[in-house]
Amino acid sequence: MITVSEIMSDQVIKLTSTDTVLTAKEIMRTEGIRHIPIVDDHSLPIGLITQRDILRVQDSDLAANNIPAIDEKSVLVEQIMTRKIASVNPGDSLRSAGIRMQKNKYGCLPVIEQNQLVGIITDTDFVGVAIDLIEQMELHEDF
């Protein structure tokens, strides 16, 4: 059985609820990521902010709905983050994590062990696995 720990990213960028939306947006842009777990002072996950969350509150979307634009420098992550997050354990099967993500249309799952954030697994990680499997299948077809 392949486990979540075998493909998860264990170098997780995280924020606290008092960080600003601008900070989250800049980190996503510079790091090339779309999901940032939000943790408390003890590294316990309390939420998740995604690129979609940020896009939802940006000027273009808001102006179209006649809602005043927000100031990304003063709006805190806690005001727009998703609070109810699904998670997995490092030892969970990769198959079950993938099914869960696909069924619920999650872009990522934080990986939690003993109430601590130890990693994150994303849809991009699954694409990488799929590419590796396809390459292996193509190699075997040549024989």
Residue frames as qw, qx, qy, qz and C-alpha x, y, z in Angstrom:
[[0.000, 0.889, 0.457, 0.000, 0.00, 0.00, 0.00],
 [0.367, 0.364, -0.026, 0.856, 1.30, 3.44, -0.94],
 [0.298, -0.679, -0.532, 0.408, 0.78, 5.93, 1.88],
 [0.081, 0.977, 0.172, 0.095, 0.17, 9.66, 2.00],
 [0.479, -0.774, 0.257, 0.325, 3.61, 10.15, 3.59],
 [0.699, 0.000, 0.501, 0.510, 5.29, 8.89, 0.43],
 [0.365, 0.506, 0.413, 0.664, 4.13, 11.80, -1.73],
 [0.201, -0.924, -0.320, 0.063, 3.09, 14.57, 0.68],
 [0.333, 0.653, -0.222, 0.643, 5.05, 17.78, 0.91],
 [0.644, -0.527, -0.448, 0.327, 6.51, 18.02, 4.38],
 [0.311, -0.115, -0.072, 0.941, 7.91, 21.54, 3.96],
 [0.000, -0.736, -0.653, -0.176, 4.57, 23.27, 4.49],
 [0.079, 0.236, -0.069, 0.966, 4.20, 27.00, 4.30],
 [0.274, -0.629, -0.724, 0.072, 1.67, 28.05, 6.92],
 [0.022, -0.480, 0.037, -0.876, 0.12, 31.23, 8.22],
 [0.061, -0.302, -0.751, 0.584, -1.74, 32.30, 11.33],
 [0.090, 0.732, 0.672, 0.070, -5.24, 33.69, 11.41],
 [0.131, -0.878, -0.135, 0.441, -3.89, 37.19, 12.03],
 [0.375, -0.161, 0.508, 0.758, -1.86, 37.33, 8.83],
 [0.379, 0.538, 0.048, -0.751, -3.32, 39.48, 6.08],
 [0.793, 0.488, 0.357, -0.078, -4.89, 38.43, 2.81],
 [0.378, 0.869, -0.316, -0.058, -2.13, 40.37, 1.06],
 [0.295, -0.582, 0.758, -0.020, 0.51, 38.25, 2.81],
 [0.728, 0.113, 0.671, -0.081, -1.25, 35.05, 1.72],
 [0.659, 0.733, 0.127, -0.109, -1.59, 36.31, -1.84],
 [0.174, 0.848, -0.499, -0.046, 2.08, 37.27, -2.07],
 [0.465, -0.380, 0.799, -0.030, 3.24, 33.93, -0.66],
 [0.773, 0.350, 0.520, -0.096, 1.07, 32.04, -3.13],
 [0.542, 0.831, -0.094, -0.076, 2.47, 34.07, -6.00],
 [0.047, 0.785, -0.617, 0.016, 6.13, 33.81, -5.02],
 [0.443, -0.298, 0.839, -0.106, 6.01, 30.15, -3.97],
 [0.418, 0.157, -0.693, -0.566, 3.75, 28.99, -6.80],
 [0.046, -0.186, -0.950, 0.247, 1.22, 27.40, -4.45],
 [0.332, -0.387, -0.439, -0.740, -2.57, 27.55, -4.19],
 [0.711, -0.561, -0.389, -0.173, -3.26, 26.40, -0.62],
 [0.206, 0.442, -0.575, 0.657, -1.94, 27.58, 2.74],
 [0.569, -0.483, -0.658, 0.102, -2.91, 25.91, 6.02],
 [0.187, -0.704, 0.175, -0.662, -3.73, 28.27, 8.88],
 [0.669, -0.170, -0.656, 0.305, -2.42, 27.18, 12.27],
 [0.451, -0.873, -0.095, -0.157, -2.70, 28.38, 15.85],
 [0.116, -0.846, 0.492, -0.172, 0.23, 29.08, 18.19],
 [0.648, -0.346, 0.675, -0.069, 0.72, 25.33, 18.75],
 [0.104, 0.316, -0.783, -0.526, 0.82, 24.45, 15.04],
 [0.362, 0.341, 0.844, -0.199, -2.68, 22.98, 15.28],
 [0.042, 0.205, 0.587, 0.782, -4.51, 23.48, 11.97],
 [0.182, 0.472, 0.568, -0.649, -7.54, 25.74, 12.33],
 [0.526, 0.726, 0.214, -0.388, -8.28, 26.53, 8.70],
 [0.601, 0.081, 0.546, 0.579, -7.13, 26.81, 5.13],
 [0.272, 0.768, 0.006, -0.580, -6.87, 29.68, 2.70],
 [0.675, 0.221, 0.594, 0.376, -6.87, 28.97, -1.00],
 [0.168, -0.052, 0.388, 0.905, -6.29, 30.88, -4.17],
 [0.140, -0.536, -0.705, -0.443, -10.03, 30.64, -4.76],
 [0.339, -0.729, -0.478, 0.355, -10.75, 32.31, -1.42],
 [0.283, -0.457, 0.092, 0.839, -8.53, 35.20, -2.40],
 [0.066, 0.164, 0.610, 0.773, -9.95, 35.49, -5.90],
 [0.171, -0.647, -0.736, -0.102, -13.43, 35.57, -4.43],
 [0.271, -0.826, -0.313, 0.382, -12.68, 38.78, -2.52],
 [0.424, -0.127, 0.272, 0.854, -10.58, 40.60, -5.09],
 [0.156, 0.430, 0.017, -0.889, -11.66, 43.83, -6.71],
 [0.250, 0.094, -0.669, -0.694, -12.81, 42.37, -10.03],
 [0.262, -0.340, -0.901, -0.061, -15.26, 39.93, -8.47],
 [0.116, -0.521, -0.573, 0.622, -16.53, 42.41, -5.93],
 [0.112, 0.328, -0.150, -0.926, -16.96, 45.27, -8.36],
 [0.250, -0.103, -0.780, -0.564, -19.09, 43.07, -10.60],
 [0.355, -0.503, -0.788, 0.028, -21.47, 42.49, -7.68],
 [0.128, -0.761, -0.074, -0.632, -21.51, 46.12, -6.51],
 [0.758, -0.591, -0.196, 0.194, -19.75, 45.19, -3.28],
 [0.025, -0.949, 0.312, -0.033, -17.08, 47.60, -2.06],
 [0.736, 0.396, -0.487, 0.254, -13.55, 46.33, -2.63],
 [0.768, -0.615, -0.082, 0.158, -11.57, 45.13, 0.37],
 [0.086, 0.863, -0.483, 0.118, -8.19, 46.38, 1.45],
 [0.915, 0.091, -0.383, 0.090, -6.01, 43.26, 1.22],
 [0.346, 0.428, -0.538, 0.638, -3.50, 44.86, 3.60],
 [0.306, -0.307, 0.473, -0.767, -6.00, 45.10, 6.42],
 [0.877, -0.098, -0.112, -0.457, -8.30, 42.09, 5.90],
 [0.352, -0.480, 0.790, -0.145, -7.12, 39.16, 7.99],
 [0.280, 0.146, -0.910, -0.267, -6.89, 35.60, 6.76],
 [0.097, 0.205, 0.884, -0.407, -9.36, 34.52, 9.46],
 [0.416, 0.420, 0.209, -0.779, -12.08, 36.59, 7.78],
 [0.661, 0.437, -0.314, -0.522, -12.02, 34.58, 4.55],
 [0.067, 0.348, -0.935, -0.020, -10.41, 31.22, 5.43],
 [0.765, -0.165, -0.507, -0.362, -12.24, 27.91, 5.33],
 [0.384, -0.547, 0.559, -0.490, -12.65, 26.76, 8.90],
 [0.875, -0.068, 0.430, -0.214, -13.96, 23.23, 8.49],
 [0.361, 0.633, -0.637, -0.250, -11.15, 21.36, 6.82],
 [0.997, -0.015, -0.015, -0.069, -10.75, 17.71, 6.00],
 [0.049, -0.757, 0.652, 0.000, -7.39, 16.13, 6.72],
 [0.938, 0.111, -0.327, -0.027, -5.51, 12.85, 6.45],
 [0.671, -0.641, 0.357, 0.108, -2.83, 11.05, 8.44],
 [0.105, 0.675, -0.666, -0.300, 0.61, 10.24, 7.01],
 [0.271, -0.152, 0.950, 0.023, -0.13, 6.51, 7.21],
 [0.655, 0.452, 0.378, -0.473, -3.44, 6.70, 5.34],
 [0.640, 0.193, 0.625, 0.404, -3.52, 5.01, 1.96],
 [0.051, -0.263, 0.329, 0.905, -2.86, 7.21, -1.02],
 [0.105, -0.319, -0.810, -0.480, -5.87, 5.64, -2.73],
 [0.208, -0.690, -0.667, 0.191, -8.27, 6.61, 0.06],
 [0.175, -0.571, -0.067, 0.799, -6.88, 10.17, 0.15],
 [0.024, -0.076, 0.575, 0.814, -7.28, 10.46, -3.62],
 [0.151, -0.494, -0.814, -0.266, -10.85, 9.17, -3.53],
 [0.224, -0.695, -0.488, 0.477, -11.69, 11.60, -0.75],
 [0.124, -0.434, 0.171, 0.875, -10.22, 14.53, -2.67],
 [0.057, -0.097, -0.707, -0.699, -11.99, 13.60, -5.88],
 [0.180, -0.558, -0.809, -0.041, -15.35, 12.87, -4.25],
 [0.220, -0.787, -0.394, 0.421, -15.38, 16.16, -2.31],
 [0.450, 0.779, 0.132, 0.416, -13.58, 18.23, -4.98],
 [0.497, -0.813, 0.106, 0.286, -10.80, 19.19, -2.56],
 [0.521, 0.788, -0.291, 0.148, -7.65, 20.72, -4.00],
 [0.303, 0.466, -0.708, 0.435, -5.61, 19.61, -1.01],
 [0.784, -0.531, -0.302, -0.110, -5.66, 17.80, 2.29],
 [0.120, -0.753, 0.542, -0.353, -3.53, 18.88, 5.24],
 [0.772, 0.010, -0.623, 0.125, -1.65, 15.94, 6.77],
 [0.432, -0.681, 0.279, -0.521, -2.07, 15.78, 10.55],
 [0.735, -0.023, -0.642, 0.216, -0.24, 13.59, 13.05],
 [0.478, -0.400, -0.558, 0.547, -0.80, 13.89, 16.80],
 [0.016, -0.908, -0.375, 0.188, -2.73, 17.16, 16.29],
 [0.253, -0.650, 0.303, 0.649, 0.24, 18.72, 14.44],
 [0.660, 0.721, -0.035, -0.209, 0.44, 19.78, 10.82],
 [0.634, -0.406, 0.554, 0.355, 3.18, 17.60, 9.31],
 [0.271, -0.054, 0.692, 0.667, 2.48, 17.98, 5.61],
 [0.531, 0.498, 0.153, -0.668, 0.08, 18.67, 2.79],
 [0.410, 0.105, 0.821, 0.384, -1.03, 16.62, -0.17],
 [0.323, 0.529, -0.002, -0.784, -2.41, 18.38, -3.22],
 [0.805, 0.496, 0.265, -0.188, -4.05, 17.55, -6.51],
 [0.384, 0.801, -0.454, -0.073, -0.73, 18.44, -8.15],
 [0.328, -0.457, 0.821, -0.095, 0.95, 15.67, -6.13],
 [0.739, 0.215, 0.612, -0.181, -1.56, 13.22, -7.59],
 [0.636, 0.747, -0.099, -0.166, -0.85, 14.44, -11.12],
 [0.043, 0.715, -0.698, -0.005, 2.83, 13.71, -10.47],
 [0.546, -0.144, 0.812, -0.148, 1.99, 10.17, -9.37],
 [0.756, 0.511, 0.339, -0.229, -0.20, 9.68, -12.44],
 [0.439, 0.804, -0.379, -0.134, 2.61, 10.83, -14.74],
 [0.189, -0.528, 0.826, -0.055, 5.06, 8.43, -13.06],
 [0.667, 0.108, 0.708, -0.204, 2.62, 5.53, -13.44],
 [0.695, 0.679, 0.083, -0.218, 1.99, 6.34, -17.11],
 [0.229, 0.768, -0.593, -0.077, 5.73, 6.47, -17.77],
 [0.392, -0.312, 0.857, -0.117, 6.21, 3.10, -16.06],
 [0.741, 0.363, 0.515, -0.231, 3.37, 1.58, -18.09],
 [0.573, 0.780, -0.172, -0.184, 4.85, 2.94, -21.32],
 [0.036, -0.645, 0.763, 0.025, 8.26, 1.47, -20.45],
 [0.542, -0.057, 0.824, -0.151, 6.68, -1.96, -19.93],
 [0.716, 0.582, 0.250, -0.294, 4.79, -1.71, -23.22],
 [0.342, 0.779, -0.484, -0.206, 8.08, -1.39, -25.08],
 [0.235, -0.406, 0.883, -0.021, 9.24, -4.83, -23.88]]
